[in-house]
């Protein structure tokens, strides 16, 4: 897949497909840095790669219906870790459409947001649970 406009992403939380309500997604994947500077003559700090970390930020159009955004996510805040899977396109996983999957804790959920005349939106943030690696699968 070459560069493309994100128009049909797949967002699945705990086997519930919320793609039809999600309108923004960000996957954050990073490595901590650990200072390993020792005495030397170059006066420059040195760093080594530390632990990996990942999180996801999602924005949805709010919906109170069964198996939709608010009923699916509200009760999971601070609760049981759940599987989340996100793909750039809601089609089969492939080398040009990888699935990013991990076990996450929902640490924040905003069930209502917006101003007069705007769509009601909900936002969510989830983070890695129990040292769950973020996997990138292509098949």
N, C-alpha and C positions, 0 to 999 in steps of 0.2 A: 504494500500500500504506500503510495507516495503521500506527500502532504495532502491533507484533506480538511474539509470543514466538518466539525463535529455536529452531526444532525440526527444520528440514530444510535446513540450509545446504549449499552445494556448495563443496568444497575439492578443487582439482585441481592437482597438482604434476607438471610435466613430462609432461602428458597422462595421468597416473595419477590416477584418481578415488579419493581417500582419505576421502571424505565419511562413509562408513559406520563409520569408526573415530575421526573427529574429534569431540570434545565441547566444545571451547572454541576460539574464534578472536577475535583482536583485530587490527584494522588501525589502525596509527598513521600519521597523515598530518599533517605540520607544516611550518611555515616557520621558518627561522632568523631571528633578529633581529640587525640590524647597528646598532651605536650610531652615529648621525649627529649627535650633540650638538655644537653650536657655541656660541661665547660669546653669551650673551643675558642679559636682565634678569629672566627668569622662574625661573631656578634649577631648571629641570626637564629631565631627560634626554629625548632624542628618539631614536626608533628607526625604521628602515626595514625593509621586508621583505627577507629574504635568500634564500638557496637553499632549495628545497623538499627535504624528506626524507620517506621512508616506510619502514616495516618492518611485519612481521606476526609475531605470536606465536600458536602453535598448540599445542594439547594433544590427544593421541590416546590411545586404548586401544592398547597395544602389541600387535603381531602380527608374527611372524617369517616368515609364509608369503610365497611369491613374489608380487610385485606388491602387497604390503601395506606397512604403515608402515615397519618397520625395514629391510627389504631395499631399499625405494625411497629412503629418506632417508639412511641411514648413509653410503654412499659419496659422497654429494654434499656433505658438510661440507667447506668450504674449497675446493671444486672448481669445476666448470663452472657458470656461471650458468644458471638454469632459469626457465621461465615458470611463474608461479603465478596462479591465477584463483580468486576467491572470490565467491560470490553469497549473498544472504540466504536464498534458497529454491532448491532443486535443480530448477528448472523453467526454461523459456525465459527468456532475457534480455529485459527489457522496462523501460519507464519506471518501473514499480513493483517491479522486480527487477533492479537494475543489477549488472553484473559489474565487479569491481575486479581489474585485471590488470596485471602488470608482470614484468620480468625481474629475478630475485633471486639473491643468493648465500645459501646456507644457512650461517649463521655458527655455529650451535650446535644440537646434537641430543643429547637425553638419551634413550638407548634403553631405560632401565629406571628405574622409580621407583615408590615406594609403600611401605606398611608392611604388616605381617602382616594378612591378612584383607581387604585392599583390592585393587582392580583394578590391574594393572600398567599404568602410563602412560608415555608418551613425550612429550617436549615439544620444540618446534623454534622457532628464530628465524631469520627471513630478512630481508635488507635489500636496498635498491635496488642494482642492479649497473650499472656503466658509465653512470651518469647516466640510467638508465632511468626514465622518468616512470611514475607510477601512473595508469592510465587508468580512467575510469568510463564504461562503455558501457551504453546502454539499448536497443540493437538488435543 
